[in-house]
Amino acid sequence: MDASGAFWRVSRTPEGPATLRVTALGGTVRGDAWGPGATWFLDRLPALLGGEDSPGGFAPRHRLVAEGQRRAPGLRLARTGLVLESLVPSVLEQKVTADEAYRAWRRLLTRFGEPAPGPAPEGMAVPLAARDWALVPSWEWHRAGVDNKRASTILRAVRVAARMEEAAGMTPAEARARLEKIPGIGPWTSAEVVQRTHGAPDEVTTGDLHLPRIVGWSLVGERDADDARMLELLAPYEGHRHRAVRYLLTVGSIPPRRAPKMRKTDIARW
């Protein structure tokens, strides 16, 4: 978002790189796009803004879920339809903090991404094409703080990028099954991807270090809930379980910390 309040996004669409600027004035939203993929972007603007999300039928059954809905009444789940663009950052985020993953993503895009088309803010870059991810030297992954396991997972995925992108046209369950055929991609990563590519309201992230405890603490005051308990607690929201989690995260109710913070590992210094 820039100083004027405009939201900018740069993507590599099936038609090529594109820059999107979204501005809101009153009850009107305007989209402008540049680059070979501009038309693709604009044709899908409603989905990208959550306009195709259907929250009807969702009913908060807990005061904190209701409070989250009150605080974010316009919350909608966006659908990008761009699998690789969501997959690579999700793999980068495996087993590390969000800050570490963001720094790795930013370094790799700054180093290897092409400049964004049009009048994009300085520093914005186009995500790499599959063939370009495959050409990133091993030492550059290391310098970005990405261990060999995550780098290898990304390289396996980009080798079958066309098959991965086909998942955008599948149901969320089918898409997750397709993604999880790649060694190194499990339920955590596949859920994170389809939440973005499909705007999937029911796909819950499992295998997360913190999420079960946040849900357990928020809904029933349990400090040490696991995935099974989290899914049990979210069962009344079937069809909208991810949406319910988003509302809970908006409220930000987290259990008191008993263990030390996750230790950050500077892989680039090894």
N, C-alpha and C positions, 0 to 999 in steps of 0.2 A: 504494500500500500504506500502511495506517495503522499507528499505533504498536502495535496489537494483532496485526498480521500479516495482517489482512484485506485482500483485493485488491478494489478498486472500479473499476467501468467505467461510463461513461455513453455511451449511443448513441441515435441516432434510428432506431428500427426501422420496418418497414413499418406497424406498428400505432401508432406514436407514440413519444415520448421514454420512456426507461427508464433506471433506475439498477440496477446489479447489484453485489451484494456476495458475494464468495466467501471462505469460511473453510475451513480444513483442520484436522482433528483426528485424529491417528493416521492411519489409512488411509481416513478418510471425508472427503468434500468436500461442503459445504453451500452452496447458492446461495439468496439472498434477493433479491427484485427489487421495485421500486416504479415506478409510472407506467403510462400506457396500454399501453406495450410490454412490461410485466413478464412476461406469459405467453409472449410470443414469445421473450424472452430465456431464460426457464427451460426452455422446450421444446428450445432449441438449446444448452443448457449443455454437454453432452458435446462437441459440435463446437467450441465456444468454448474449451474446455480441452484440445483436442487428443485427446479420447477417440476420435475417429473416424479418427485418423491410423493408418496401417499401416506401421510400420517393418520389418516382417518381410521378410526377403530382403536387407536391407542388410548388407553385410560390409565393414568397414574394410580397405583395401588399403595403407595407409600408417600409419606409427607415430603421426604427429600426428593423423590422423583417428581412430585407435584411442584416442589419449589424450583427444581431445575427447569421444568417446563415453564414456570412463571417467569424465571429470569431470562430464558431464551425462547420466547414464544415463536420466533421465526426460524427456529432450527430446522434445517432441511438437509437431507443426505444427498450430496452431489454424486453424479455418475460420470466419470471421465471417459470410460471405454478404452483407456490407454494402459495396457497391461505392463509392458516393460518399464514404462515410466514410473509405475507404482512398485514394481517388483524389486528393482535395483535398490532404491532407498530402504525398502522393508528388509532386504537381506543385510544391508549395511547396519541396520539397527538391531540385528540379532545379538543378544548377550552383552550389549554395551548400553551406555546412557544415550539419551536422545541428543545431548550436546555433542558427544563423540561422533555419532552417526552424521549429524548435520555438518560438522567440520569436515568429515571425510567426503561427503557429497559435494560440499562447496569447493573443496580443494580439487577434486577430480573434474568438476565442471569448469572451474576457472582454468585448469591446466589443459583440458582437452576439448571442452565444448566450444562450439562456434558462436560468434556474437549473435544476439537476438535480432531478428529483423525489425525494421521500423524504429520508432522513437522510444524504445524501451529504456527504462532507467539504467544508468551506468552500472556495469557489472553483471547484468543478467545475461545468461547464456543458454543455448539450446541443449537439452539433454542429448547425450551421445546416441548414435544409431547402434544397432547390435554389432555391426562389423567393427565399429570404432571401439566399443567396449572390449572386444576381443583383442585389440591391438595395444591396449594399455600395458606397458611393461611391468613386470613383476615388482620391480623396485618402487614404481610409482604407487602401487597399492600399499606397499610397506610404508612409504613416506606419508601416505594419507591416513595411516593408522589402521589399515584394514588387514586383518590376519589372513593367512593362507586359506583357511576353511571358508570364510565368507567370500573371498575373491574367487575361489574355485567354484563355489555355488553360482555366482554371477556368471562366470565364464561358461558353465554348463548350460545355464538358462539361455544365454544369448546365442549359443550354437543352434538352438531350436526356437529362435525368437518367433518365427511365423506360427509355430504350433502354440506358443504361449499367447500370442495376440488373438488367436482363434477363441480363446477362453472368454473374451469380452462378449461374444455372442451366445454363450452358454448360460444355463442357470447358475446361480452361485454355487450350488453343490457340485455341479459338473465342472465348473471352473476350478474349484478348489482341488478336485480329484486330478484334473489335468496338471495343475501346478505342482502338486505333491508327488508327481512322478519323477521330478527332478531331485536327485539326492541333495540333501541340505535344505530342502524346502519342506517344512512340516506344517502342522495346523496353525501355529502362531503366525507364520509368514503368510500362508494362504488366506487366512482371515483378514489380516491387515490389507492385503491386496484387494480382495473383492469388496471390502467395505468402501474402497475408493473407486474401483473400476465399475462396480455395479450399483453403488449406493445401497448396499444390501442391509436392510433394517434388522435382520434376524441373525446375522453372522457374528457370533461372539468370539472374541480373541481368547483362546486358551493357551496355557503354557507361559503366561506372563508372570513375572516375579511379583508384581504389585496388585494387578487388577482384582484377583479373587479376594484379597484382604480388604481392598477398598469397598467392593460390593458387600462383603460380609459385614464389615464394620458399619457401613451406611444403612443397610437394611435391617440387620438384627443385632448389631453391636458385638459381633464375633470378630476377634482379632486375627485368627489364624485360619480363615476359610481357604479351602483348596478349590481346584477347578470343579470337582464334582459338586461341592457345596454351592459354589457360585451358580452353576447351571440349575441346581435345585431351587435356589432363591429367585432366579430369573424366569423359572417356568411359567409363572402367571402372565408373563409378558411375551409368551410365544408368538412369533410373527414380528415382534418389535423388540427383541432382547438387546440388540445393539443400540437401538434408539434409547431404551431405558438406561443403558450404561452411559451413553452420551449425556443424558440429563443428570445422572449422578456425578459425573466428572465435572459438569458445570458448577455444581454445588461445592465440590471439592472436599468432601468429608473423608478424611484418611485416618487410619488407626494411629495411635501414639507409637513413635519409633522405639523399638527395644534393641534392635541390632544396628551395628554401624552401617553407614552408607556404603553402597557398592563401590568397591575400590576401582578407580580408573587405571587402566593399563595403557601406558604410552608405547604402543607397538612400534612406532616410528623410531624410537630410541634403542630398540633391541639391536 
